[in-house]
Amino acid sequence: MMSVYKSITLEGSVNLSSDASLTYTVGSGSCRSLLAVKSVWQYYVPSQEVLVLLEVFRRMVNESIRIGIANDASSLRKLSLLSYNQLAQYDSPSYYKLSAISRAAGILASRKKSLRRGLPTKTPYAVRQQLVSCYGFKTPIGQETGT
């Protein structure tokens, strides 16, 4: 059986194209191709406004989780119907609320799957500050940025 992992030496070349495919060429002939995952790590010190927004989002996720557990709801549709009006107390754009509900639904679905498999689970809650949105983010000057 041939090993999938190969070390890259000076005799070959590696190219990463815009469609995230990685091609390794040895000499002038054989090519091996695999799909690469694009990822970026960037150091960022958030402002006080951003920290407040991150904390509000975390609290909205936890509130949605609490509502989902109380009503035995883990689907996105049911959780949205139950918790959207409850999240009106938070001063944030409506699409942040929808993203928080979606995040909570994912956490609850994961918990439900673990329970079905017989694994012990704790009461889930979001600990880390996070902000997830598929709709974009508002900057302080009001311009919307892409995701």
Buried (B, 14 or more C-beta within 10 A) or exposed (E): EEEEEEEEEEEBEEEEEEEEEBBBBBEEEEEEEEEBEEEEEEEEEEEEEBEBBBEBBBBBBBBBBBBBBEEEBBEBEBBBEBBBEBBEEBEBBEBBBBBBBBBBBBBBBEBBEEEEEEEEEEEBEBEEBEBEBEBEBBEEEEEEEEE
